[in-house]
């Protein structure tokens, strides 16, 4: 029974990985992983230490005097949007290169700026 489940899972995995959209998304995520990690750790530090209602501030009764807390939170949200813009552009470039499209500048730029205007 377990062999049958493993075989079905392996077939499903091969089918999914042959899909162009999935393979382009995986390649785009691999290329933007360092930026994504920086963004995640910056958000974590902000939520644990720097924001006024952070976990460590509440638990240990710290009073941090950071005058630019709101500016820091705005910069972190802009960092998130920037990471999403790069991810969208990389995904578009990878998907079009898999489909063997040679002129990828306009769609990549459109998705890059479209993500900015969306957020």
C-alpha positions as CSV (number, residue, x, y, z in Angstrom):
1,X,0.0,0.0,0.0
2,X,2.8,2.4,0.9
3,X,4.6,1.6,-2.4
4,X,1.5,2.5,-4.3
5,X,1.2,5.9,-2.5
6,X,4.9,6.6,-3.1
7,X,4.6,5.7,-6.8
8,X,1.5,8.0,-7.2
9,X,3.3,10.8,-5.4
10,X,6.4,10.4,-7.7
11,X,4.2,10.5,-10.8
12,X,2.4,13.6,-9.6
13,X,5.7,15.2,-8.8
14,X,7.1,14.5,-12.2
15,X,3.9,15.9,-13.8
16,X,4.0,19.1,-11.8
17,X,7.7,19.7,-12.4
18,X,7.2,19.4,-16.1
19,X,4.7,22.3,-16.0
20,X,6.3,25.4,-17.4
21,X,4.7,27.8,-14.8
22,X,5.9,25.7,-11.9
23,X,9.4,25.3,-13.1
24,X,9.6,29.1,-13.9
25,X,8.3,29.9,-10.4
26,X,10.8,27.6,-8.8
27,X,13.7,29.1,-10.7
28,X,12.5,32.7,-9.9
29,X,12.3,31.8,-6.2
30,X,15.7,30.3,-6.2
31,X,17.2,33.4,-7.7
32,X,15.4,35.8,-5.3
33,X,15.9,33.7,-2.2
34,X,18.7,35.9,-0.6
35,X,16.5,39.0,-0.9
36,X,13.6,37.1,0.5
37,X,15.6,35.9,3.5
38,X,16.8,39.5,4.2
39,X,13.2,40.7,4.1
40,X,11.9,38.0,6.4
41,X,14.7,38.5,9.0
42,X,14.2,42.3,8.9
43,X,10.4,41.8,9.5
44,X,11.2,39.3,12.3
45,X,13.6,41.7,14.1
46,X,11.1,44.6,13.7
47,X,8.2,42.5,15.2
48,X,10.4,41.1,18.0
49,X,12.4,44.2,19.1
50,X,11.8,47.4,17.2
51,X,8.1,48.1,17.1
52,X,6.4,49.7,20.1
53,X,4.3,46.7,20.8
54,X,7.0,44.1,20.1
55,X,7.3,40.9,22.0
56,X,10.6,41.6,23.8
57,X,9.5,45.2,24.6
58,X,6.3,43.9,26.2
59,X,7.9,40.9,28.0
60,X,10.9,42.6,29.5
61,X,9.3,46.1,29.9
62,X,11.9,47.8,27.7
63,X,11.4,51.3,26.6
64,X,13.2,51.8,23.3
65,X,13.5,55.4,22.2
66,X,13.7,55.0,18.4
67,X,12.5,58.3,16.8
68,X,12.2,56.8,13.3
69,X,10.1,53.7,14.2
70,X,7.3,54.6,11.7
71,X,9.9,55.4,9.0
72,X,11.5,52.0,9.7
73,X,8.2,50.2,9.3
74,X,7.6,52.1,6.0
75,X,11.0,51.1,4.7
76,X,10.3,47.5,5.6
77,X,7.1,47.5,3.7
78,X,8.9,49.1,0.7
79,X,11.5,46.3,1.0
80,X,8.7,43.8,0.8
81,X,7.3,45.4,-2.3
82,X,10.8,45.6,-3.9
83,X,11.3,41.9,-3.3
84,X,7.9,41.2,-4.9
85,X,8.8,43.4,-7.9
86,X,12.1,41.5,-8.4
87,X,10.3,38.2,-8.0
88,X,7.7,39.1,-10.6
89,X,10.3,40.3,-13.1
90,X,12.4,37.2,-12.5
91,X,9.4,34.9,-12.9
92,X,8.4,36.6,-16.2
93,X,12.0,36.4,-17.5
94,X,12.2,32.7,-16.6
95,X,8.8,31.8,-18.0
96,X,9.5,33.6,-21.3
97,X,12.9,32.0,-21.6
98,X,11.4,28.5,-21.1
99,X,8.8,29.3,-23.8
100,X,11.8,30.4,-26.0
101,X,10.6,34.0,-26.4
102,X,13.6,36.3,-27.4
103,X,12.2,39.8,-26.7
104,X,11.6,39.7,-23.0
105,X,12.4,43.3,-22.0
106,X,8.9,44.8,-22.4
107,X,6.9,42.0,-20.5
108,X,9.6,41.9,-17.8
109,X,9.5,45.7,-17.3
110,X,5.7,45.7,-17.5
111,X,5.4,43.1,-14.7
112,X,8.1,44.8,-12.7
113,X,6.3,48.2,-12.8
114,X,2.9,46.6,-12.6
115,X,3.8,45.1,-9.3
116,X,4.9,48.5,-8.0
117,X,1.7,50.2,-9.1
118,X,-0.4,47.3,-7.7
119,X,1.0,47.7,-4.2
